[in-house]
Amino acid sequence: MHVTIVTLFPEYFDSVMSTALMAKALERGVVRVDFVDPRDFAEDRHRTVDDKPYGGGPGMVMRPDVVGRALESVESPGLMVQLTPRGRPLDQSLARDLAAAGRLTLVCGRYEGIDARVEAAWDLLNVSVGDFVLSGGEAAALCLLEATARLTPGFMGHEDSGEEESFSAGLLEYPQYTRPEEWNGRRVPRVLTSGDHGRIQAWRREESLRQTLARRPDLLQGAGLDRGDVEALRRIARHRLGRGLWLCLVHWPVLLKDGRPGAVSLTNLDIHDMSRVSRSYGLAGVVVVQPLADQRELLDSLLAHWREGAGARANPDRAEALSLVRGASTLEEAVAYVTEQTGVRPGIAATTARGAGDTAWVEVRQWLERGPVLLLAGTGHGLAPEVLDAADGVLRPLRYMDGYNHMPVRSAVAIALDRILGDAY
Ligand code: JCE
């Protein structure tokens, strides 16, 4: 691998170039690193590389003419990468691609960065090492250099590649232990001293899954899980946020066709489908707000049929889902019921298909970390404005950036629950 680093501070890299595996790789010619200093391409007496930003604002910007000449000086530069917080997040798969390129030029900015015309003119690949800001690209370039160099054949010095490809690929590493077997009263897990290679492999895989689920569940998506992994994940106890979430299906006050507030009647399918979705997502309960006496009776007979009657015997899964459902005459009664059940007044999150909302879906997830939440969904043409005003937050319409927003409430609730509780994996 051959890397050229364009930097105002070549000396920044000195210690890395003379340390451990990198020093050996440079010596053996497995890796070659050279440096280009843009200051050598400045044309004035003071060797100026930066200037004030057009449009004003703090700090300085690196000049495109100076940086441009520095880049032109690089012979067959290969894949050209600019380190920047706006870049594509560096991960192992990108590191693999960059290592495979074999020839890289890493462009490190300083100050407020490099004039934007440079990346347009040179088609630089923007790469970031994380969502934090550094004072320049050098520390980021070091991360990229180390991640790619260790994937270069011969870098590691033994036949081991830089990746334990087959085993924990895409998952967090299992915990490692060495001697002594007992240290300050803490023993190494017995399985590791059992000599049973099969059990050790299984334990390590499960620990990798456990660590990943607890700390970086987002990684599970790309991890290539097999059936055994999925079964292991199902066995791992985890905190279920849905336990603090209550769904409230509101039939009054909601907007009617004419735009005025009023009450609407029950829809049998709403009750069935919402309770099943709620059960699937592990919700605490579903409260149906319905002030009309005949409609309340209808709800009660429906629930009785499916929970205790012939329906329950024929369809126990349905009974389990519908056992989550309670009726209430008013929203106040629903809030009082949840307060009584949990001992705390729930945070109230209202949904609407109109307006901008003031609460993002992830915020409801954060509320749930602190206490119970009642999620309001309106039948008819949506929750009345007075309900939205009284809520602790109004959620953004599900398709708030699009024009058509006429989702059936059953579907909207399913999507909403997945937005709040859905596993991104
Ligand atoms: C850099 C700066 C943006 C103002 C050149 C920061 C990469 N993952 C990363 N975090 N930070 C960087 C990075 C890379 C190059 C430069 N800055 C500082 N960046 C806005 C200032 C300048």
Boltz pocket constraint, residues with backbone or C-beta under 6 A from the ligand:
constraints:
  - pocket:
      binder: B
      contacts: [[A, 83], [A, 84], [A, 85], [A, 108], [A, 109], [A, 110], [A, 111], [A, 112], [A, 113], [A, 114], [A, 127], [A, 128], [A, 129], [A, 130], [A, 131], [A, 132], [A, 133], [A, 134], [A, 135], [A, 136], [A, 137], [A, 138], [A, 140]]
      max_distance: 6.0
